[in-house]
């Protein structure tokens, strides 16, 4: 089973207690696989214990990208979190650890 | 009317590199250079500095930035637009004029104020994040409405070389010169949305050019010690090509541009700014040459009726302590150390967090890392109401030297005052911006 790391790249962004995670296919041909496998449910399961709120997924086929918007993901919010990585910048790497079936 | 405008992105945050915008202004053939220097919390911290000293409260490195930039801006005829004013745009204008006088370079600076709405806040208004009324977040230290591009237009029309503001929505810093030069109207939503897409791509400067992108062997980026900051050539219709100065480090590709386009976007169909509701969902990014990406097809809808207000409040203190363990059984000793602290401090703090750096500090045990590190660093952080109480966290960790597991070393402790940020909305009609002009030239001084 390939890791997302082998197929795609990701950048995490933050807005309050919400984390945005892009997932961008290296090869355009892999986008349909990502769109099929990397569902909201799959991401919620993978990031269980990190993302505590709802997750929304947006599809951007012309960019071969998915955008995940994860609520309650930053320990209460960037400005007051006790976390070392209060912005959740490293969540990009966490998402790319996910394994999917071909 | 000019057919295209070249805008440069010269800073992505207050602490960004100082040399890159100078190089960009010198070699980029820019019309405008934009410096985005205000993160969410920056303005609240600046407001506290201003209370301490009324002549302060603008960006702490403003003088340094202007000293390095002003000569090249003047020589190349580049106008500067920035939110370096933070909590004191007029003070920033005075500081810029002081630099100009010292360097003997004539300058006209327009300061834009009106974003500070602390006195006009309704404390029973709900916060966007939690719905809890603002009054629950006292003491408040700052409240700044996100102004849009329109607030900058009178400043640009004044002919100022430098426009310095406080809280302006980041993309609006780029949209304003486009509205000014191309005569875009406030209801021309598609053009405003395209300008917003350009602004969003440029506002984090190096992040479009391979910065925050590189991953050795997978996403290689050349010359990262000297990443060239980006510029965009924008047409009257808002179509744009983003690029950087030839010979600089970094790279701009569809991949780097896609990461930045989606960065911090919570709804690609409706990216809200004071200027427009921008739809990025159909945006195309196409490589048109080396380090060149064409940006097209953003669409716009009517702008939001209310303005977002970012409210800063005093949120107490965080005390931290760290200590490291190495070699055989390092993880177990670090974990034991954490358990000791947890037992001694548990219940004393509103929130106490114990991390093992090198193992669980970023994502806990959620992804169960199999790699066993050679060294592990214990980190404890506690939230406290006072500085004195916060200090105890670090003291307790330091006491592990003589009371904790074997081999602990490199203890560090730290206390930081916390400024929290929440948001609310304010009616546009209650926010009025103003322009104050300051200028200096040798002739005027002689008179």
Interface residues (C-beta under 8 A of the other chain):
Chain A: X5 X9 X10 X11 X13 X14 X15 X16 X17 X18 X20 X22 X24 X26 X46 X47 X48 X49 X50 X58 X60 X62 X63 X64 X65 X67 X69 X77 X78 X79 X80 X82 X83 X84 X85 X90 X91 X94 X97
Chain B: X40 X41 X128 X129 X212 X213 X215 X218 X219 X254 X255 X258 X259 X260 X261 X262 X263 X264 X265 X266 X267 X268 X269 X281 X282 X283 X284 X285 X315 X318 X351 X352 X353 X355 X357 X361 X362 X363 X364 X365 X366 X367 X379 X381 X382 X383 X418 X419 X420 X421 X423
